[in-house]
Amino acid sequence: MSKMITLALSKGRIFDETLPMLAKAGITVSEDPETSRKLILPTSSPNLRVIIVRASDVPTYVQYGAADLGVAGYDVLAEHGMDGLYAPIDLGIAKCRMSVAVREGFDYANAVRQGARLRVVTKYVEQAREHFANKGVHVDLIKLYGSMELGPLVGLADAIVDLVSTGNTLKANQLKEVEVISQISSRLVVNQAAYKRRRADLQPLLDAFSKV
């Protein structure tokens, strides 16, 4: 009998948009993580279980082999790095973009042109650093874990780097998007060692994801 396969997912859009892909492989998850307090969810397949972790922790669980595979946004993977991971399939789900936004009335283009040193709040420090370095813009990066929009409103920063899907949160907080850094979607990530050692076990699941 093959050993249990563990799939790491985060609650919300990634979980919701992964379910139909599993369904195409004939797999259903037994409980809804929004209503269940359980963090390990069995599935209709005796060889597959789902663990519910924070989105930013998915690559860590997969890298260290606590999960064989997982679904993570490219924003999370770029920040975490790909050590010990394969990312064979872009699933094209949970789409959004990583953007620079400033408060209404702030002349971002002019500040950049004049070589001003900008203060930027973000959770995505590595990607922000790379973006501004490529543009030749001097920035002081301040790491926050949430409510980025508050930064420019209370004078903590000139700009934010954050994920945007509809832009409604920015508008509600008198911010405007001034630059798109990258388009983001979610990818299937696989533990490299598990991929080599248990490829026969994992391949049917990889095939199901790649078909979608």
C-alpha positions as CSV (number, residue, x, y, z in Angstrom):
1,M,0.0,0.0,0.0
2,S,1.4,3.5,-0.9
3,K,2.2,5.9,1.9
4,M,-0.2,8.8,2.7
5,I,0.3,11.9,0.5
6,T,-0.1,15.2,2.3
7,L,-1.3,18.3,0.4
8,A,-0.9,21.7,2.1
9,L,-3.5,24.4,1.3
10,S,-4.5,27.7,2.8
11,K,-8.0,28.8,3.6
12,G,-9.9,31.2,1.3
13,R,-9.5,31.6,-2.4
14,I,-6.7,29.0,-2.8
15,F,-8.7,26.3,-1.0
16,D,-11.9,27.2,-2.8
17,E,-10.3,27.2,-6.2
18,T,-8.3,24.0,-5.7
19,L,-11.4,22.0,-4.8
20,P,-12.7,21.8,-8.4
21,M,-9.3,20.5,-9.5
22,L,-9.3,17.8,-6.9
23,A,-12.9,17.0,-7.9
24,K,-11.8,16.4,-11.5
25,A,-9.4,13.7,-10.1
26,G,-12.4,12.2,-8.3
27,I,-11.3,13.5,-4.9
28,T,-13.5,15.4,-2.4
29,V,-12.3,16.9,0.9
30,S,-14.4,15.7,3.8
31,E,-14.8,19.0,5.8
32,D,-14.9,22.7,5.1
33,P,-12.0,24.5,6.8
34,E,-14.2,27.6,7.3
35,T,-16.5,25.6,9.6
36,S,-14.3,22.8,10.9
37,R,-11.6,23.5,13.6
38,K,-9.6,20.6,12.3
39,L,-6.2,21.4,10.6
40,I,-5.9,17.9,9.1
41,L,-8.8,17.0,6.7
42,P,-9.2,13.6,5.3
43,T,-10.4,13.2,1.7
44,S,-12.4,10.6,-0.2
45,S,-9.0,9.1,-1.3
46,P,-7.5,6.9,1.5
47,N,-4.0,7.9,0.4
48,L,-4.5,11.7,0.4
49,R,-5.0,14.1,3.3
50,V,-5.1,17.9,3.3
51,I,-3.5,20.1,5.9
52,I,-4.7,23.7,6.4
53,V,-1.8,26.2,7.0
54,R,-1.3,29.9,6.6
55,A,-0.7,30.9,3.0
56,S,2.8,32.2,3.8
57,D,3.7,28.8,5.5
58,V,2.8,26.5,2.6
59,P,6.3,26.5,1.0
60,T,7.9,25.8,4.5
61,Y,5.8,22.8,5.1
62,V,6.6,21.4,1.6
63,Q,10.3,22.3,1.8
64,Y,10.8,20.4,5.0
65,G,8.7,17.4,3.9
66,A,5.8,17.9,6.3
67,A,3.7,18.1,3.2
68,D,4.5,16.4,-0.1
69,L,3.0,19.1,-2.2
70,G,1.0,22.3,-1.7
71,V,-0.6,25.2,-3.5
72,A,1.0,28.7,-3.0
73,G,0.7,32.1,-4.6
74,Y,3.8,33.2,-6.6
75,D,4.0,36.2,-4.3
76,V,4.7,33.8,-1.3
77,L,7.1,31.6,-3.3
78,A,9.1,34.6,-4.5
79,E,9.5,35.8,-1.0
80,H,10.3,32.4,0.5
81,G,12.7,31.2,-2.2
82,M,12.6,27.8,-4.1
83,D,15.1,25.9,-2.0
84,G,14.0,22.2,-1.9
85,L,11.0,22.8,-4.0
86,Y,9.8,22.1,-7.6
87,A,7.0,24.4,-8.9
88,P,6.0,22.3,-12.0
89,I,2.5,23.7,-12.6
90,D,1.1,27.3,-12.7
91,L,-2.5,26.5,-11.8
92,G,-3.7,30.0,-12.9
93,I,-5.9,30.4,-9.8
94,A,-6.3,33.1,-7.1
95,K,-5.1,35.6,-9.7
96,C,-4.1,39.1,-8.7
97,R,-1.2,41.5,-9.2
98,M,1.5,43.0,-7.0
99,S,1.5,46.7,-7.3
100,V,2.8,50.0,-6.0
101,A,0.1,52.3,-4.6
102,V,0.3,55.8,-3.1
103,R,-2.3,58.2,-1.5
104,E,-4.4,60.3,-3.9
105,G,-2.6,63.5,-4.6
106,F,0.9,62.2,-4.2
107,D,2.9,62.7,-7.4
108,Y,4.8,59.4,-7.6
109,A,6.2,59.8,-11.1
110,N,7.6,63.2,-10.1
111,A,9.1,61.9,-6.9
112,V,10.8,59.1,-8.8
113,R,12.1,61.5,-11.5
114,Q,13.6,63.8,-8.9
115,G,15.4,60.9,-7.2
116,A,13.5,61.3,-3.9
117,R,14.1,58.6,-1.3
118,L,10.8,56.9,-0.7
119,R,9.5,55.1,2.4
120,V,7.6,52.0,1.4
121,V,5.6,49.6,3.6
122,T,5.1,46.0,2.5
123,K,4.9,42.4,3.5
124,Y,6.9,41.5,0.3
125,V,10.3,43.0,1.2
126,E,12.4,40.9,-1.3
127,Q,10.2,41.6,-4.3
128,A,9.8,45.3,-3.4
129,R,13.6,45.6,-3.0
130,E,14.3,44.0,-6.4
131,H,11.7,46.1,-8.2
132,F,12.9,49.5,-6.9
133,A,16.6,48.5,-7.4
134,N,15.9,47.7,-11.0
135,K,14.2,51.1,-11.4
136,G,17.1,52.8,-9.6
137,V,14.8,54.2,-7.0
138,H,16.1,54.7,-3.5
139,V,13.7,53.3,-0.9
140,D,13.5,52.6,2.8
141,L,11.5,49.4,3.2
142,I,9.3,49.0,6.3
143,K,7.9,45.5,6.9
144,L,4.3,45.3,8.0
145,Y,2.1,42.1,8.2
146,G,-1.2,43.7,7.4
147,S,-3.3,46.9,6.8
148,M,-0.7,48.3,4.4
149,E,-3.1,50.9,3.3
150,L,-2.8,52.7,6.6
151,G,0.9,53.4,6.0
152,P,0.5,56.4,3.6
153,L,-2.6,57.7,5.4
154,V,-0.8,58.2,8.8
155,G,2.5,59.3,7.4
156,L,4.4,56.1,8.0
157,A,5.3,55.8,4.3
158,D,5.0,57.4,0.9
159,A,3.9,54.2,-0.9
160,I,2.8,50.6,-0.4
161,V,3.7,47.4,-2.3
162,D,0.8,44.9,-1.9
163,L,-1.5,42.5,-3.7
164,V,-4.4,44.0,-5.6
165,S,-7.3,42.1,-7.1
166,T,-10.2,44.6,-7.6
167,G,-8.6,47.8,-6.3
168,N,-11.7,48.4,-4.1
169,T,-9.7,48.5,-0.8
170,L,-7.3,51.0,-2.3
171,K,-10.1,53.3,-3.4
172,A,-11.9,53.0,-0.1
173,N,-8.7,54.3,1.6
174,Q,-8.0,57.1,-0.9
175,L,-5.1,55.3,-2.5
176,K,-4.3,54.8,-6.2
177,E,-2.3,52.1,-8.0
178,V,0.7,53.7,-9.8
179,E,2.7,50.7,-11.0
180,V,2.2,46.9,-11.5
181,I,5.2,44.9,-10.4
182,S,4.0,41.5,-11.5
183,Q,1.0,39.4,-12.2
184,I,0.4,36.7,-9.6
185,S,-1.3,33.3,-9.7
186,S,-1.0,30.2,-7.6
187,R,1.3,27.3,-8.3
188,L,1.6,23.6,-7.3
189,V,4.8,23.1,-5.4
190,V,6.3,19.7,-4.7
191,N,9.0,18.6,-2.2
192,Q,12.0,17.7,-4.4
193,A,13.0,14.7,-2.4
194,A,9.4,13.3,-2.4
195,Y,9.2,13.9,-6.1
196,K,12.2,11.8,-6.7
197,R,11.4,9.1,-4.2
198,R,7.6,8.8,-4.6
199,R,7.0,9.9,-8.1
200,A,4.7,7.0,-8.9
201,D,2.5,7.9,-5.9
202,L,2.4,11.6,-6.8
203,Q,2.1,11.4,-10.5
204,P,-1.6,10.8,-10.7
205,L,-2.2,13.9,-8.6
206,L,0.2,15.9,-10.7
207,D,-1.5,14.7,-13.9
208,A,-4.9,15.8,-12.5
209,F,-3.6,19.3,-11.7
210,S,-1.8,19.7,-15.0
211,K,-4.9,18.7,-17.0
212,V,-6.9,21.5,-15.4
